[in-house]
Amino acid sequence: MKNNIKVAAVQAASQYFDTKKCIDKAISLIQQASVNGAELIAFPELWAPGYPWWIWLDSPGWGLQFVEQYRRSSFTQECPEIMQLCTAAQEANIYVVFGYSELSGGSLYMSQMTIDNHGNIVANRRKLKPSGTERSLFAEGNGHDLVVVDTELGRLGALCCWEHIQPLSKYALFAQHEEIHVASWPALSLGRGVRYATSPMMTSSINSVYALEGGCFVIAPTAVNDQHVIDLLGNDPEKISMMGLSEICPGGGAAAIYGPDGSKISTDLPESEEGLVYAELKRDFIISAKAATDVVGQSARPDVLSLHLHR
């Protein structure tokens, strides 16, 4: 890993069902991060074309009204919009980890694409097991892309949302000596005040523990739910309340960056504010963390416990 790296985590609303606006906004954020000295920018889960909140709010039949448009707004790996992102990364000389809905064949996948600072796609992974009702819309990934990529910045890996409470998936990346991890999340407002498991506080704890366990940096971008989400749901008071947006809109932003000891090393933005969260990653921080514990090295007992990854 390089000695000192400045990175950026996105906290911004998606542009639902509008691929051009999604990519234009993404490029603007990429350029902004680069101008401010960042060498890596990370986007939230399914940031393009937006997280499909309707799957949690009503029956699958009700949600069908959105599905065709969502599929039409999703991206293939080779589509012109992705090529625009690659060009933007090259021109800005920055790494990009991009969360998007990937259309491949007849299925959708919850994907994270890593683009290097030369505009090359160096990794594309699909969420191994979509969570809960996500399975009504998205197919499963497989083990071949559960990888850590060796980059100019360091060893870089990524997972989405509640993949971070799957111990074996986490350990698979730890075992590849991950140094920088992107934890992509949607907006964190669903079930506000009712479901602690989906709250910003719980998510922060999950990110913090990942950093501590892995002895790595964690970059955790989140989306923001804006007025467009309320309009999409038809101004239904019950659904808006379930989204946790009855008292504050927009809301749900909680982007943050964590050090290898589990501490938050970035400054928060207000949850309703769009922008970028920055932090400096210092290699020496990893060295000191690994000296204390290394879950795949000095602290491991492979003679007793081991992981087999089916690629």
Phi, psi and omega in degrees: 000142175299155185294316182220127183225134172262131182231163182227138174248130182282137167230095187202154179283147175283168175247085190306131171063014181234095186297322181294314180295324177302310184289320178300317180292320178298316180296321177299319178292323176299314180296319179298315179298318181295316179301326181272011171092007180284144177255354178210138174231136182240136182254157180293171176296133176051036183298330174240123003266023180120150179286133185279078187298335184300338182293340181262352195253348183196190182288157175303326179297317178297321183289345181300336180298339182260343194295313183298316180295323179296317179296319179294335182269354180281172190239145166265162181297332186257007186289159182303326181294321177293322177297325175298319177298317179299317178297318179297319179297318179295313183294327180271353181056054186216146172279143181230128169248115194244123177268126185206161173274116184260127175263120179224119187063236179256009186239156175257146178228148176271099193246154172233122180252133176252123179245131181276178185285001173255005178086013180265139173281111185258348176199147171214113182242153180243136180310126188296318180218101176307146187271131172053235184286356171302335183290346176285346184238328189244146174276168180273149170277190176218180191286348188291337182253014175275074191229159170252131185260133176277112183240175177296337182274329185151187181276116193245128177227174183203148171217165180248132162046238187283006165299340181281000170247019175257099187303322184289322177296318177299313183295328178300323178281320177304318184294343177264017174059050178296136178248324178234125183239134174258117177254099185270130182232154169282188172297145186251069179231349184301127177069029182309128178079356182240315183248099181296329184299333181257012184279161175300327181295314180293319180297320177298320178296318180298315179297317182296316179294322177302314180299316181294313181297316184276347185058041185224169173276143178237123176255118189239087176284151173223156174275175173236134174272117185252187183301331180297326177296316178299317179298322180297325182276002175077025180053036176281113185304320181295316181290322178297321177295318177299328178284353180074027185247017183289331184253338182217129176209126002288173180191179177095356180287133180206037182297142182200166179226138188236148177268169184295352174263006180091357182280149174280127184246010178244168177257129184292149165263153171305145188297338180269356187264135175269146179165200179236140175254131185244157171200155174264127177259122182248125185303323182300334179297321177293318181302314181291324179294317180292333177294330180279315180202142176223102190293345177248009181229251187296338181262003184265158172229075183296343176286343181251315184231134178210161180244134173248119181260119179274105179278000000 
